[in-house]
Amino acid sequence: MSELIAFDHVTKTYAAGDAVQDLNLKVHTGELFVLVGESGSGKTTTLKMINRLIEPTTGSIQFKGQDITIYPLRELRWQIGYVLQQIALFPNMTVGQNIALIPELRHMPKNQVIKRVDELLDSVGLPPAQYRDRLPKALSGGEQQRVGILRAFANKPPVVLMDEPFSALDPLSRNQLQELVLDLHQRLNMTIVFVTHDMNEAMRLGDRIAVMRDGQVVQCDTPQAIAKNPATAWVADFFAGTKARLMETPIHKLQSFATPATASASELTASDTLLKTIMPAIAKGKKVTFQTDSGKFKLDAQAVLNFLAANA
């Protein structure tokens, strides 16, 4: 897998000290890469250095094999979509105009812009005829965030940066938008760098996760590897609340995240058996079948992660 973004000994220093310290990090083309950590860990500073909203004090960042300072700033940012926590739609522009902004600035033919806007709205369950000409104030918070995501994806940039975009939303809207990001990532095969303070969200979304603390990456790996082998006691503690809650969850509560099964190598007949009884098998990559009154179902690691995120 090729490298799209690479941090090489990057430090960002302010008067109060280092926000990011000697960061070495690679983001691969096509992956959904999550930066997770507590407030002040350096994750948002790291994200903003990718599109030069913040300049590193020392070190270098490469984008598509070139130092980011080689690119004219406008050209760099046109290649990098950006989704904020504060949705920041232009209030005097319609939904369609907000989504079309960058394609029009890049002189995409008007008929292609209209087609692109309508395709994107359709893809997220916002019928163009109903939503294209609405102003942002006529939308719910979740609908506004969908439009903000579409605006970032509209130009088909090589990478989209997402800075805690769902933290202010209710759990249902957050779950729906997590599903949207996963769907767009898969369908468009686009690289996403996603910042969150929520380990549940990181575990659900990330192909790989970089756990940050005090301006440094303390572990970078797949969600399953981090859950199974936390690199430090602090990472284990950061994950502990999620893990403890998971272990005591009755298996039947995951039924909506499981897939129907016709046969199994490992079957649990008690629908209220706790997850801690099957997690060793799932951690080894196995699927476990359990029995309910409505039939047999299979659980795997992804189903468990999806349950966690939906019940954050």
Secondary structure, DSSP 8 states (H G I E B T S, - for coil): --EEEEEEEEEEEETTEEEEEEEEEEEETT-EEEEEESTTSSHHHHHHHHTTSS--SEEEEEETTEEGGGS-HHHHHHTEEEE-SS----TTS-HHHHHHHHHHHTT--HHHHHHHHHHHHHHTT--HHHHTT--GGGS-HHHHHHHHHHHHHTT--SEEEEESTTTTS-HHHHHHHHHHHHHHHHHHT-EEEEEES-HHHHHHH-SEEEEEETTEEEEEE-HHHHHHS-SSHHHHHHHHHHHHHHHTSBGGGGGGGSEE-S--SSEE--TT-BGGGTHHHHHTT--EEEEETTEEEEE-HHHHHHHHHHT-
